[in-house]
Amino acid sequence: MKTIAVIPTYNERDNIRGITAAALANLPEGGEVLVVDDNSPDGTGDIADSLAAADARVHVLHRTKKEGLGRAYIAGFAEALRLGADKIIEMDADFSHPVERLGALASSDADVTIGSRYVKGGKCEGWPLRRYLVSRLGGLFIRFMTGLKVNDPTGGFKCFTRRALENFDFSSVESMGYSFQFEMNYRMWKNGYSIKEIPITFTDRRAGVSKITPDIAKETLRLVFKLSRFK
């Protein structure tokens, strides 16, 4: 079983070396990393290329421009499938996601396994109360509006089986940004794939700048109403 961790980057030069090394150290034996760089002006892509030149387990996919997290992941999933991945993990480059849980994600027998902040044993560290409440209440709102049976619907640390992604119609995905996380969970659920949540500790980023903007919340809200079960 080959596991590939897909890591999208934009201006992550302070993190890319460390997160690549940490991912490789914690993935199951034979695991690989695919960096998907959106033409970072800070040289993240060049650093990723140097890592790939030094280690055959590292791959780099260069995109010509920044089109949003969702589009980066879709491109990364396609490349990971082409590289022969049996399990495809998505994770951030900023150390928010606990690399020590990569093995648990990859070993799950579910079609989609979500590293969850909001199941028993999961938690967030380094967040102000306001951010926690926005995330927690937002997730509860998504569940109520759509019927999605996931405690952490916006979580971005997860693992897909090859079967789930190989047969998935990516043309149905509308999200460009962070709402991609919720939309993928929703569409996988509606398509009948099994979903499992495992607890993780989410930690605020170590370095760099958060890419979350008010437009992301607006995009998510629009999508929730569009997918609402009450229409």
C-alpha positions in Angstrom: 0.0 0.0 0.0 1.5 3.3 -1.1 0.5 6.4 0.9 1.1 9.9 -0.5 0.6 13.0 1.6 -0.5 16.0 -0.6 0.7 19.3 0.8 -0.5 22.5 -1.0 1.8 25.5 -0.5 1.8 29.2 -1.1 4.6 31.2 0.6 5.6 28.5 3.0 9.4 28.7 2.7 9.7 28.8 6.5 7.8 25.5 6.9 8.3 23.4 3.8 11.6 21.7 4.8 10.4 20.9 8.2 7.0 19.6 7.3 8.3 17.5 4.5 10.8 15.8 6.8 8.3 15.3 9.5 5.7 13.8 7.1 8.2 11.4 5.7 9.2 10.3 9.2 5.7 9.6 10.3 4.1 8.2 7.2 3.8 4.4 6.9 6.8 2.6 5.3 7.2 3.6 1.7 5.1 6.8 2.2 5.8 9.8 -0.1 5.1 13.5 -0.1 3.7 15.5 -3.0 4.1 19.3 -2.7 1.6 21.3 -4.8 3.0 24.8 -5.1 0.9 27.7 -6.5 3.9 29.6 -7.9 4.9 31.0 -4.4 6.7 34.3 -4.8 8.8 33.5 -1.7 10.6 30.6 -3.4 8.8 27.7 -1.7 8.6 25.9 -5.0 12.3 26.1 -5.5 13.0 24.7 -2.1 10.6 21.9 -2.7 12.4 21.1 -6.0 15.7 20.9 -4.0 14.1 18.5 -1.6 12.8 16.3 -4.4 16.2 16.3 -6.1 17.7 14.9 -2.8 15.0 12.4 -2.0 13.0 10.2 -4.5 10.1 10.1 -2.0 9.4 13.8 -2.6 7.5 15.0 -5.6 6.6 18.5 -6.6 3.7 19.7 -8.8 4.0 23.4 -9.9 0.9 25.3 -10.7 1.1 28.6 -12.6 -1.0 30.7 -10.3 -2.9 30.7 -7.0 -6.5 29.5 -7.6 -7.5 28.5 -4.1 -7.0 25.5 -1.8 -9.7 23.4 -3.5 -8.2 23.6 -7.0 -4.7 22.8 -5.6 -6.0 19.7 -3.8 -7.9 18.5 -6.9 -4.7 18.8 -9.0 -2.7 17.1 -6.2 -5.2 14.2 -6.0 -4.9 13.6 -9.7 -1.2 13.6 -9.5 -1.1 11.3 -6.5 -3.3 8.8 -8.3 -1.0 9.0 -11.3 1.9 8.2 -9.0 0.1 5.0 -7.8 -1.1 6.0 -4.4 -3.5 3.7 -2.6 -4.1 6.1 0.2 -4.0 9.9 -0.3 -3.7 12.2 2.7 -4.3 15.9 2.6 -2.6 18.1 5.2 -1.4 21.7 5.7 2.2 22.8 5.5 2.1 24.9 8.6 2.3 22.2 11.3 -1.3 22.7 12.4 -2.0 19.1 11.7 -0.2 16.5 14.0 2.2 14.5 11.8 2.3 11.8 14.5 -1.3 10.9 13.5 -0.4 10.2 9.8 -0.1 6.5 10.5 -3.5 6.4 12.2 -5.1 8.1 9.2 -3.5 5.8 6.7 -4.3 2.6 8.6 -8.0 3.3 8.8 -10.3 1.0 6.8 -12.8 3.8 6.0 -13.1 5.4 2.5 -12.6 8.8 4.1 -10.9 9.3 7.5 -11.0 12.7 9.1 -8.6 13.9 11.8 -11.2 15.5 14.0 -10.9 18.3 16.5 -14.4 17.7 17.8 -14.7 14.1 18.7 -13.7 12.7 22.1 -10.0 13.1 22.6 -9.7 15.9 19.9 -8.9 19.5 20.7 -7.5 22.8 19.5 -4.4 24.5 21.0 -3.3 28.1 20.6 -6.6 29.4 19.4 -8.4 32.4 20.9 -11.9 31.7 22.2 -13.5 33.6 19.3 -11.8 31.5 16.6 -12.8 28.3 18.4 -16.4 29.4 18.7 -16.6 30.4 15.1 -15.2 27.0 14.0 -17.3 25.0 16.4 -20.6 26.7 15.9 -19.9 26.9 12.2 -19.5 23.1 12.1 -22.7 22.6 14.1 -24.6 24.9 11.6 -23.3 22.9 8.7 -24.4 19.6 10.2 -27.9 21.0 11.0 -28.4 22.6 7.5 -27.1 19.6 5.5 -27.6 16.6 7.6 -23.9 15.7 7.3 -23.0 13.2 10.0 -19.5 14.5 10.7 -18.5 16.3 13.9 -15.7 18.3 12.2 -17.0 19.0 8.7 -14.4 21.6 7.9 -11.4 19.6 9.0 -8.6 19.6 6.5 -6.4 16.7 7.8 -7.8 13.5 6.2 -7.2 10.4 4.2 -9.0 9.1 1.1 -8.8 5.7 -0.4 -7.8 5.4 -4.0 -11.3 3.9 -4.7 -13.0 7.0 -3.3 -11.0 9.5 -5.4 -10.7 7.4 -8.5 -14.4 7.2 -8.9 -15.2 10.7 -7.8 -16.6 13.4 -10.2 -14.4 16.4 -9.5 -16.3 18.5 -12.0 -19.1 18.5 -9.4 -17.0 20.4 -6.9 -17.8 24.1 -6.8 -15.5 25.3 -4.0 -12.3 27.2 -4.8 -11.1 27.8 -1.3 -11.4 26.3 2.2 -15.0 25.4 1.8 -13.6 22.6 -0.3 -13.1 20.6 2.9 -16.7 20.7 3.8 -17.9 20.1 0.2 -15.7 17.0 -0.2 -17.0 15.5 3.1 -20.5 16.2 2.0 -20.2 14.8 -1.5 -18.4 11.7 -0.2 -21.2 11.1 2.3 -23.9 11.6 -0.3 -22.1 9.2 -2.7 -22.2 6.5 0.0 -18.6 6.3 1.0 -17.8 5.3 4.5 -16.5 8.1 6.8 -14.6 7.8 10.1 -13.3 10.4 12.5 -10.3 10.0 14.7 -9.2 12.5 17.3 -6.4 14.9 16.7 -4.9 18.0 18.5 -5.0 20.9 16.1 -2.3 23.5 16.8 -2.1 27.1 15.5 0.5 27.5 12.7 4.1 27.8 13.7 5.3 30.3 11.1 4.0 32.2 8.1 0.6 33.9 7.6 -2.9 32.4 7.7 -4.6 32.3 4.3 -8.1 32.5 5.8 -10.1 35.6 4.8 -13.7 36.9 5.2 -14.4 35.8 1.6 -13.8 32.2 2.7 -16.6 32.4 5.2 -18.9 33.9 2.6 -18.1 31.1 0.2 -18.8 28.5 2.8 -22.1 30.1 3.8 -23.3 30.2 0.2 -22.4 26.6 -0.3 -24.2 25.5 2.9 -27.4 27.2 1.8 -27.1 25.7 -1.7 -26.6 22.1 -0.2 -29.2 22.6 2.5 -31.6 19.8 3.1 -34.4 22.3 3.8 -34.7 23.6 0.3 
